[in-house]
């Protein structure tokens, strides 16, 4: 082993492991909720949300992949499943013919409108509602600081 390596302290290791365990538990439960109640994965729900927040319910696939922090090929596979399910359509970009848009279908919009209230309630019950106002603010401050430092690299 490298003797110059600065190992995590016990406290740092506990923090890291607790973060990972909480993340896995919350995301796993949210995914299960959506699957059981809507036949939709959390990842697919995220596509619907991103598209709903974009102009005209559509986004370039490359921009969508970047926004979702997923590879372009991973997004393509995910969107192709959603196309098969009638939630999204893929359209060639008429301006340059190289790009492809993912666009919400009316069925995709309807599903999102039906599922969003349930998902918001689940996020509240499984995450934010378990923290008091002070804890929420402290966590937000820490995450904003961490995100800013990560973006500065």
C-alpha positions, 0 to 999 in steps of 0.5 A: 500500500502507498504509505503517502495515501491519506486515508479517510478518518473514521468520521469521514468514512462514516459520513461517506458510507451514510451518504451512499446508504441513504442515497441508495435507500431513497432512490431505490424506494422512489424507483419501486414506488414508480414501478409499482404505481405507474410501471415507470422507472425513476430514470424514465420519470426523470426523462419525462420531467426534463422534457416537460421543463424544456421548450415545447416538451422536447430536447436534443438528445445530447443536451438531455444526456448532459442534463441527466448525467448519463451517456448518450448511448445510455439515454438512447436505450432509455428513450428507445424503450419510452418510444416503444411505450408511446411516451416519447417520440424521436425527431430529426433536427431539421436545422442540421439533420445530425441532431435528434430531438426527444419529444413528449407525446400526449400519453407521456404528458398524461402519465407525467401529470398523473404520476407527478403528485404521487412522486412528489409525495414520496419524495416528501415522505422518504426524504425532505419530510424526515428532516426538520427545517434546520437540517434541510437548510444545513444540508442544502448549504453543504450541497451547494458548497460541494457542487460549487467546488466540483464545478470549479475544477 
